[in-house]
Amino acid sequence: MNPQNLAPQDLVRKAVVEVAQLPENELLIVIEMVDNLKKQRAHPSRALAANIVAQAKARALETSHLSREELMKQFGDTLEAIRSEAVAKGVAIEGELEGD
């Protein structure tokens, strides 16, 4: 029986039967897993935040060989590209930032 082909109510029945047959120590593991799934569903932004942190660490590693001046130049260039794009899209006004 392929669980992917089951209707939702049949899938629930199968899960209940399978879990009911587990020994007590394995039931505790299942309960912990279900609790973890609930927490993930309640806080989906945690997974997103972890992904952002991982990407930031990877980017930091990629640029670790650059000098501070080179990093600041890249940052300035990126900021200018974002600002120019915002002006082009009409979501920012040229000269809006002090120093434009």
HUQUIUR-V526822 format. One record per backbone hydrogen bond with DSSP energy under -1.0 kcal/mol. CO is the residue of the C=O (numbers start at 1). NH is the residue of the N-H. Records with the same first field share a line. If there is no record, write none. Layout:
CO = NH / NH
This chain:
2 = 5
3 = 6
7 = 11
8 = 12
9 = 13
10 = 14
11 = 15
12 = 16
13 = 17
14 = 18
15 = 19
16 = 20
17 = 21
19 = 22
23 = 27
24 = 28
25 = 29
26 = 30
27 = 31
28 = 32
29 = 33
30 = 34
31 = 35
32 = 36
33 = 37
34 = 38
35 = 39
36 = 40
37 = 41
38 = 42
39 = 43
43 = 46
44 = 48
45 = 49
46 = 50
47 = 51
48 = 52
49 = 53
50 = 54
51 = 55
52 = 56
53 = 57
54 = 58
55 = 59
56 = 60
57 = 61
58 = 62
59 = 63
63 = 66
67 = 71
68 = 72
69 = 73
70 = 74
71 = 75
72 = 76
73 = 77
74 = 78
75 = 79
76 = 80
77 = 81
78 = 82
79 = 83
80 = 84
81 = 85
82 = 86
83 = 87
84 = 88
85 = 89
86 = 91 / 92
93 = 96
97 = 100
